[in-house]
Every structure is written in C-alpha cells, then in structure tokens.
Amino acid sequence: MLNQLRKDIDTVIKRDPAVRSRLEVFMCYPGLRAIAAHRRAHKHYQKGRFLHASLISKRARRRTGIEIHPGACIGQGLFIDHGTGVVIGETAVIGDNVTLYQGVTLGGTGKDTGKRHPNIGNGVTIGAGAKVLGPITIGDYSKVGAGSIVLKDVPSNCTVVGNPGRIVAKKSPPITHEADLDQINLPDPMMEKINGILERLTALEASSQTEREENEA
C-alpha cells in the first residue's frame, strides 16, 4: 500500500508544475485521495461486498468532489487534476498514465446495458469538462479537447475536439510514452474553414476589382 501511494504521489509531482512538496500532495490533493479510496472500494466490489464498496465511494465523493464507481477498473499512473465534478462509471476501464481534468465524465448514454461506459487507453489526456459517453474506446495516447463530447470510437494517437467530437489531428506514436498535457495548442477546424472562406473572398474581390479596371480602361 505504501509503495502504491509513493507511485501515486510521484505521478502528481511529475505532471503538476504547481507541486511544492510530497507532503503537500499527500495532504491537499483530492485526486490522490479519490484514487486511494477507489482502490479500497474496488477490492470490496470484486469480493461481492457491494454495500461496503459503495459506502467508501460515496464518502470519497463527499470529501473530494470526485465520484468513481467501485466497479471501474483503473490502471497505474492515473492523474486527476483539481478533480471537482469528475465522474467515472461502473464499467469504465482506464489504462495506464491517463490524465483527467476537472469536470470530466466517463459515463453512459442511458440506452446501453451491460458494458455501458468507455474504455480509455494508455497515455490518454481528457481536457476539462469533456464528456466521453457510452461503451466506446479512446485509443492509446489520444487527446480529448476541453468541453468536447465524444460518442464514437477514437483511434490511437488522435486529437478530438467539439460537440460532437471530431478527429482533427492524427500524430505519430510518442517515443517517450509520456502524457501530452498541452490543452492549448489544439487544431481548430472551424477557424481553419472560416480563414479559408475569407482568403477565397479576398481573392474573388481582387479578381473582380481587376476585371472592373480592365473594362473601364
């Protein structure tokens, strides 16, 4: 247990530049507390002690603002930054070295039975307020932009933005396998289209002006 706690603290230190000490992480970071509570709850859940598991989960939610169903399967190196409003459903599966920001929901659509929640691959980053819904898969090392709503599978090494989520970039597999925490420099397909229209209008206006000048001459 202590070895696992050290690993979890190392994960926070590695990904949060605001950290000043290991003691600060241990005492003040809600994501760390929520993950530790989930590990205890998940063990009870696996043994069929569902009420005990739920009590641990609900107590952790009250203390941290993070709700993780005890049935969810979570790998190593999960980092929940800030954490308020994060919800992880019962049948969600999260790989290793995943990063979730505040307000992320890994939920269901309300129409599925059995497997109802998403699978999140290794090294995935999901931005603030994003919703990943249904029994879909987010491939390894993909990135979901803040505020996106993802309802379909996403291949590995892709960037998804918008509502509904659209794949706007595909990159080569990372060499270091480190989490990509950049939420700012994401492609903006709508702005690219608008810029393309403006460029086309400028060209048409210039062509029209040239034609008028030639006719006047």
PAROTOR-631271 format. One record per atom (N, C-alpha, C): x, y, z; chain. Coordinates in steps of 0.1 Angstrom, whole numbers, always signed. Layout:
X/Y/Z/A
...
This chain:
+8/-12/+0/A
+0/+0/+0/A
+9/+13/+0/A
+19/+13/+8/A
+28/+24/+9/A
+35/+26/-4/A
+39/+15/-11/A
+46/+16/-23/A
+37/+22/-34/A
+24/+18/-34/A
+15/+23/-43/A
+12/+38/-41/A
+12/+42/-28/A
+10/+56/-25/A
+22/+64/-30/A
+34/+59/-29/A
+46/+66/-34/A
+45/+68/-49/A
+41/+58/-56/A
+39/+59/-70/A
+29/+69/-74/A
+18/+69/-67/A
+7/+79/-70/A
+12/+93/-67/A
+19/+95/-57/A
+25/+109/-54/A
+35/+113/-65/A
+43/+103/-69/A
+53/+106/-80/A
+46/+110/-92/A
+34/+104/-95/A
+27/+107/-107/A
+22/+122/-107/A
+17/+126/-95/A
+12/+140/-93/A
+24/+150/-95/A
+35/+147/-89/A
+47/+156/-89/A
+52/+157/-104/A
+51/+146/-111/A
+56/+146/-125/A
+48/+155/-134/A
+35/+155/-132/A
+25/+162/-141/A
+20/+175/-137/A
+22/+179/-124/A
+16/+191/-119/A
+27/+201/-115/A
+30/+211/-123/A
+41/+221/-120/A
+38/+229/-108/A
+26/+229/-102/A
+23/+237/-91/A
+28/+230/-78/A
+31/+217/-78/A
+35/+210/-66/A
+48/+215/-60/A
+48/+217/-47/A
+59/+222/-40/A
+66/+211/-31/A
+58/+201/-27/A
+64/+191/-18/A
+55/+178/-19/A
+61/+167/-15/A
+54/+155/-14/A
+43/+155/-3/A
+46/+162/+8/A
+37/+164/+19/A
+24/+171/+14/A
+26/+182/+6/A
+15/+189/+0/A
+6/+180/-8/A
+12/+172/-16/A
+4/+163/-24/A
-4/+153/-15/A
+2/+148/-5/A
-4/+138/+4/A
-16/+145/+11/A
-14/+157/+16/A
-24/+163/+24/A
-35/+170/+17/A
-32/+175/+5/A
-41/+185/-1/A
-47/+181/-15/A
-42/+171/-21/A
-47/+168/-35/A
-58/+158/-35/A
-70/+163/-39/A
-82/+154/-39/A
-81/+142/-48/A
-75/+144/-59/A
-73/+133/-69/A
-66/+121/-63/A
-56/+124/-55/A
-48/+113/-48/A
-57/+106/-39/A
-65/+113/-31/A
-74/+107/-21/A
-85/+99/-27/A
-90/+104/-38/A
-101/+97/-45/A
-96/+84/-51/A
-84/+84/-57/A
-78/+72/-63/A
-75/+61/-52/A
-70/+66/-41/A
-67/+57/-30/A
-79/+50/-24/A
-90/+59/-23/A
-103/+53/-18/A
-109/+43/-28/A
-107/+46/-41/A
-113/+37/-51/A
-106/+24/-50/A
-93/+24/-48/A
-86/+11/-48/A
-92/+2/-36/A
-94/+8/-25/A
-100/+1/-14/A
-114/-4/-18/A
-122/+5/-23/A
-136/+2/-27/A
-136/-9/-38/A
-127/-9/-47/A
-127/-18/-58/A
-124/-32/-53/A
-116/-33/-43/A
-113/-47/-37/A
-125/-53/-31/A
-133/-45/-24/A
-145/-49/-18/A
-155/-53/-29/A
-156/-45/-39/A
-165/-47/-50/A
-162/-61/-57/A
-149/-64/-59/A
-146/-76/-65/A
-149/-88/-57/A
-150/-86/-44/A
-153/-97/-35/A
-168/-98/-32/A
-176/-90/-39/A
-191/-90/-38/A
-196/-82/-26/A
-187/-75/-19/A
-192/-66/-8/A
-196/-53/-13/A
-207/-52/-21/A
-211/-40/-28/A
-215/-29/-19/A
-222/-31/-8/A
-226/-20/+1/A
-214/-14/+7/A
-204/-22/+11/A
-192/-16/+17/A
-184/-8/+7/A
-184/-13/-5/A
-177/-6/-16/A
-184/+7/-19/A
-197/+7/-19/A
-204/+19/-22/A
-202/+30/-11/A
-202/+25/+1/A
-200/+35/+12/A
-187/+42/+12/A
-176/+34/+8/A
-163/+40/+7/A
-163/+50/-5/A
-170/+47/-16/A
-170/+55/-28/A
-178/+68/-25/A
-189/+67/-18/A
-197/+79/-15/A
-190/+88/-5/A
-183/+82/+4/A
-176/+91/+14/A
-165/+98/+7/A
-158/+91/-2/A
-147/+98/-10/A
-153/+109/-19/A
-165/+107/-24/A
-171/+118/-32/A
-174/+130/-24/A
-179/+128/-12/A
-182/+140/-3/A
-170/+147/+0/A
-159/+140/+2/A
-146/+147/+6/A
-139/+153/-5/A
-140/+148/-17/A
-131/+152/-28/A
-139/+158/-40/A
-152/+156/-41/A
-159/+161/-53/A
-157/+152/-65/A
-151/+141/-63/A
-148/+131/-74/A
-156/+118/-72/A
-163/+114/-82/A
-171/+102/-80/A
-166/+91/-89/A
-161/+81/-83/A
-156/+69/-91/A
-163/+57/-86/A
-171/+51/-95/A
-178/+39/-91/A
-168/+28/-87/A
-171/+20/-76/A
-162/+10/-72/A
-160/-1/-82/A
-169/-2/-92/A
-167/-13/-102/A
-157/-9/-113/A
-154/+4/-115/A
-145/+9/-125/A
-131/+3/-124/A
-125/-1/-135/A
-111/-6/-135/A
-101/+4/-139/A
-92/+7/-130/A
-82/+18/-132/A
-68/+13/-132/A
-60/+17/-142/A
-46/+12/-143/A
-37/+21/-134/A
-24/+20/-136/A
-14/+27/-129/A
-12/+41/-134/A
-9/+51/-126/A
-5/+64/-130/A
-16/+73/-134/A
-28/+71/-129/A
-39/+80/-132/A
-37/+93/-124/A
-38/+104/-132/A
-37/+117/-125/A
-50/+125/-128/A
-57/+129/-117/A
-69/+137/-117/A
-65/+150/-112/A
-65/+160/-121/A
-60/+174/-118/A
-73/+182/-113/A
-71/+188/-101/A
-82/+195/-95/A
-93/+185/-91/A
-101/+180/-101/A
-109/+169/-99/A
-124/+172/-97/A
-128/+184/-92/A
-142/+186/-89/A
-151/+183/-101/A
-161/+175/-99/A
-170/+171/-109/A
-167/+160/-118/A
-155/+153/-115/A
-151/+141/-123/A
-161/+130/-119/A
-166/+123/-129/A
-174/+111/-127/A
-169/+100/-136/A
-167/+88/-130/A
-163/+76/-137/A
-172/+65/-134/A
-178/+60/-145/A
-189/+50/-143/A
-184/+36/-140/A
-194/+27/-137/A
-192/+14/-132/A
-183/+5/-141/A
-186/+5/-154/A
-180/-4/-164/A
-168/+3/-171/A
-164/+15/-167/A
-153/+22/-173/A
-140/+15/-171/A
-132/+15/-181/A
-118/+9/-179/A
-108/+19/-183/A
-99/+22/-175/A
-89/+33/-177/A
-75/+26/-177/A
-67/+29/-187/A
-54/+23/-189/A
-44/+31/-180/A
-31/+29/-183/A
-20/+35/-175/A
-17/+49/-180/A
-13/+57/-170/A
-8/+71/-173/A
-18/+80/-180/A
-30/+79/-175/A
-41/+87/-181/A
-42/+100/-172/A
-46/+111/-179/A
-48/+123/-172/A
-62/+128/-174/A
-69/+131/-163/A
-83/+137/-164/A
-83/+150/-157/A
-89/+160/-163/A
-90/+173/-157/A
-104/+175/-151/A
-107/+186/-144/A
-119/+188/-137/A
-131/+187/-147/A
-142/+182/-141/A
-155/+181/-149/A
-156/+170/-159/A
-146/+161/-160/A
-146/+151/-170/A
-156/+140/-166/A
-164/+135/-175/A
-174/+124/-173/A
-170/+113/-182/A
-168/+101/-176/A
-167/+89/-184/A
-180/+81/-180/A
-191/+84/-188/A
-204/+79/-184/A
-211/+71/-195/A
-223/+68/-193/A
-232/+61/-202/A
-241/+70/-209/A
-248/+65/-219/A
-258/+72/-227/A
-272/+70/-222/A
-274/+60/-213/A
-287/+58/-208/A
-294/+47/-215/A
-289/+43/-227/A
-296/+33/-235/A
-289/+20/-236/A
-277/+19/-230/A
-269/+6/-231/A
-271/-2/-218/A
-269/-15/-220/A
-270/-24/-208/A
-256/-32/-208/A
-253/-37/-196/A
-240/-44/-195/A
-229/-35/-196/A
-221/-36/-206/A
-210/-26/-207/A
-215/-13/-212/A
-215/-3/-203/A
-221/+10/-206/A
-212/+22/-207/A
-200/+20/-203/A
-190/+31/-201/A
-178/+29/-209/A
-170/+40/-212/A
-159/+39/-222/A
-147/+31/-216/A
-139/+27/-226/A
-125/+22/-224/A
-116/+33/-227/A
-107/+37/-218/A
-97/+48/-221/A
-83/+41/-222/A
-76/+43/-233/A
-63/+37/-235/A
-52/+43/-227/A
-40/+38/-228/A
-29/+43/-221/A
-25/+57/-226/A
-20/+65/-217/A
-15/+78/-220/A
-25/+88/-226/A
-38/+86/-224/A
-48/+95/-229/A
-49/+107/-220/A
-51/+119/-226/A
-54/+131/-218/A
-68/+136/-222/A
-76/+138/-212/A
-90/+143/-214/A
-92/+157/-207/A
-94/+167/-215/A
-95/+181/-210/A
-107/+184/-202/A
-106/+195/-195/A
-117/+200/-186/A
-130/+200/-192/A
-140/+194/-185/A
-154/+195/-190/A
-158/+185/-201/A
-148/+177/-205/A
-151/+168/-216/A
-160/+156/-212/A
-169/+151/-221/A
-177/+140/-218/A
-175/+129/-228/A
-171/+118/-223/A
-169/+106/-231/A
-180/+96/-227/A
-189/+93/-236/A
-202/+86/-232/A
-204/+73/-240/A
-208/+63/-233/A
-211/+50/-240/A
-200/+41/-240/A
-202/+28/-245/A
-192/+18/-245/A
-183/+19/-257/A
-176/+30/-257/A
-167/+33/-268/A
-152/+32/-263/A
-143/+33/-273/A
-129/+32/-269/A
-121/+44/-274/A
-113/+50/-265/A
-104/+61/-268/A
-90/+55/-269/A
-84/+55/-281/A
-72/+48/-283/A
-60/+54/-275/A
-49/+46/-274/A
-37/+50/-267/A
-32/+63/-272/A
-28/+72/-262/A
-21/+84/-264/A
-29/+94/-273/A
-42/+93/-272/A
-51/+103/-279/A
-54/+114/-269/A
-59/+125/-274/A
-62/+137/-266/A
-76/+141/-269/A
-84/+144/-258/A
-98/+149/-260/A
-98/+163/-255/A
-101/+173/-264/A
-101/+187/-260/A
-111/+191/-250/A
-108/+202/-242/A
-118/+206/-232/A
-131/+209/-238/A
-142/+205/-231/A
-156/+207/-235/A
-161/+198/-246/A
-153/+189/-250/A
-157/+180/-261/A
-167/+170/-256/A
-176/+165/-265/A
-185/+154/-262/A
-182/+143/-272/A
-177/+132/-267/A
-173/+121/-276/A
-182/+109/-275/A
-188/+105/-286/A
-198/+94/-286/A
-194/+83/-295/A
-183/+84/-302/A
-178/+73/-311/A
-163/+70/-308/A
-159/+58/-312/A
-145/+53/-310/A
-135/+63/-316/A
-124/+64/-309/A
-113/+73/-314/A
-101/+64/-315/A
-94/+64/-327/A
-82/+56/-328/A
-71/+62/-320/A
-60/+54/-319/A
-49/+58/-311/A
-42/+70/-318/A
-35/+79/-309/A
-27/+90/-314/A
-35/+100/-321/A
-47/+103/-317/A
-56/+113/-324/A
-59/+124/-314/A
-63/+135/-320/A
-69/+146/-312/A
-83/+149/-316/A
-92/+149/-306/A
-106/+151/-308/A
-111/+164/-301/A
-119/+172/-309/A
-125/+184/-303/A
-139/+185/-308/A
-147/+194/-300/A
-160/+197/-305/A
-171/+189/-299/A
-184/+193/-303/A
-196/+186/-299/A
-205/+185/-312/A
-206/+173/-317/A
-200/+161/-312/A
-185/+160/-316/A
-178/+152/-308/A
-163/+152/-310/A
-159/+148/-324/A
-150/+155/-330/A
-144/+152/-343/A
-129/+150/-343/A
-124/+141/-350/A
-110/+139/-351/A
-104/+150/-359/A
-95/+158/-354/A
-89/+169/-361/A
-74/+168/-363/A
-68/+158/-357/A
-54/+156/-360/A
-50/+141/-356/A
-41/+136/-363/A
-35/+123/-360/A
-20/+124/-360/A
-14/+119/-350/A
+1/+121/-348/A
+7/+107/-348/A
+21/+108/-349/A
+28/+95/-348/A
+28/+91/-334/A
+30/+78/-331/A
+31/+73/-317/A
+42/+80/-310/A
+40/+84/-297/A
+50/+91/-290/A
+62/+82/-287/A
+74/+87/-287/A
+86/+80/-284/A
+88/+77/-269/A
+84/+87/-261/A
+87/+87/-247/A
+75/+81/-239/A
+63/+80/-246/A
+51/+75/-240/A
+47/+83/-227/A
+51/+96/-228/A
+46/+105/-217/A
+33/+111/-220/A
+25/+114/-210/A
+12/+121/-212/A
+14/+134/-219/A
+6/+138/-228/A
+6/+150/-235/A
-4/+160/-228/A
+1/+169/-220/A
-8/+178/-212/A
-11/+191/-218/A
-7/+193/-231/A
-10/+206/-237/A
-25/+206/-242/A
-32/+215/-235/A
-46/+217/-239/A
-49/+230/-247/A
-38/+237/-250/A
-39/+250/-257/A
-37/+249/-272/A
-27/+242/-276/A
-23/+242/-290/A
-30/+231/-297/A
-44/+231/-297/A
-52/+221/-304/A
-57/+227/-317/A
-58/+219/-327/A
-64/+224/-340/A
-78/+229/-338/A
-81/+239/-346/A
-95/+245/-346/A
-100/+244/-360/A
-107/+233/-363/A
-112/+231/-377/A
-122/+242/-382/A
-130/+247/-373/A
-140/+258/-377/A
-132/+270/-381/A
-122/+274/-373/A
-115/+286/-376/A
-107/+284/-389/A
-102/+272/-392/A
-95/+270/-404/A
-104/+271/-416/A
-117/+267/-415/A
-126/+268/-426/A
-130/+283/-428/A
-132/+290/-417/A
-135/+304/-418/A
-124/+312/-425/A
-111/+309/-421/A
-100/+315/-427/A
-99/+312/-442/A
-102/+300/-445/A
-102/+296/-459/A
-113/+304/-467/A
-125/+306/-461/A
-135/+313/-468/A
-131/+328/-470/A
-125/+334/-460/A
-120/+348/-460/A
-109/+349/-471/A
-100/+340/-472/A
-90/+340/-482/A
-96/+339/-496/A
-106/+331/-498/A
-113/+329/-511/A
-120/+342/-514/A
-127/+349/-504/A
-134/+361/-507/A
-125/+372/-511/A
-113/+373/-504/A
-103/+383/-507/A
-98/+381/-522/A
-96/+368/-525/A
-91/+366/-539/A
-102/+369/-549/A
-115/+366/-546/A
-125/+370/-556/A
-127/+385/-557/A
-126/+392/-546/A
-127/+407/-546/A
-116/+413/-555/A
-104/+408/-553/A
-93/+413/-560/A
-94/+410/-575/A
-99/+398/-578/A
-102/+394/-592/A
-112/+403/-598/A
-123/+406/-591/A
-134/+414/-595/A
-129/+429/-598/A
-121/+434/-588/A
-116/+447/-590/A
-107/+448/-602/A
-99/+439/-605/A
-90/+439/-616/A
-98/+439/-629/A
-109/+430/-629/A
-118/+430/-641/A
-125/+443/-644/A
-130/+450/-633/A
-136/+463/-635/A
-127/+473/-640/A
-114/+473/-635/A
-104/+483/-640/A
-101/+480/-655/A
-100/+468/-659/A
-97/+464/-673/A
-109/+469/-682/A
-121/+467/-677/A
-133/+471/-685/A
-134/+486/-686/A
-130/+493/-676/A
-131/+508/-676/A
-120/+513/-685/A
-108/+506/-686/A
-98/+510/-694/A
-102/+508/-709/A
